[in-house]
Amino acid sequence: MAAVRAAWGIDLPTTPRRVGDARLAFVWSGPSQWLAVATDWPGDLEAALRAHLGGLGSLTDQGDGRVVLRVRGPHARDALAKGMAIDLHPRAFQPGDVAATLAAHIGVQIWQLDEAPTYEMAAFRSTAGSLCDWIVAASAEYGVEIVEPG
């Protein structure tokens, strides 16, 4: 979409990819559907998106309905593999890749940020407690630290 490129210099992905940077990224969610993810956005992201995308499509604030969890470290892939039916091996899933799948029977959208590896998962907020419990249990043998975003 040319409007996104003009406003933020980002080409929206047409396949399951995450594009952008730490401040603003777009995650492919399906044909002509993207999840805008922002960290430390200065102001109202929804207003900025509406200002630039106006009547080009529908915009729905998901901030209160979803949670994004980050899992990173040398054993992140091993821990996540315990409850995910997708192949997270570096040959199959690389930085920028996105997938919709189940994590311990919970619907998630997962993307890989970097080679560390660092993953982010978006899920419905009502499942956040169960998803966190599963991640902690799956990571226990490797050591786990829960930290605030930042």
Secondary structure, 3 states (H helix, E strand, C coil): CHHHHHHHCCCCCCCCEEEECCCEEEEEEECCEEEEEECCCCCCHHHHHHHHHHHHCCCCCCCCCEEEEEEECCCHHHHHHCCECCCCCCCCCCCCEEEEEEECCEEEEEEEEECCCEEEEEEEHHHHHHHHHHHHHHHHHHCCCCCCCC
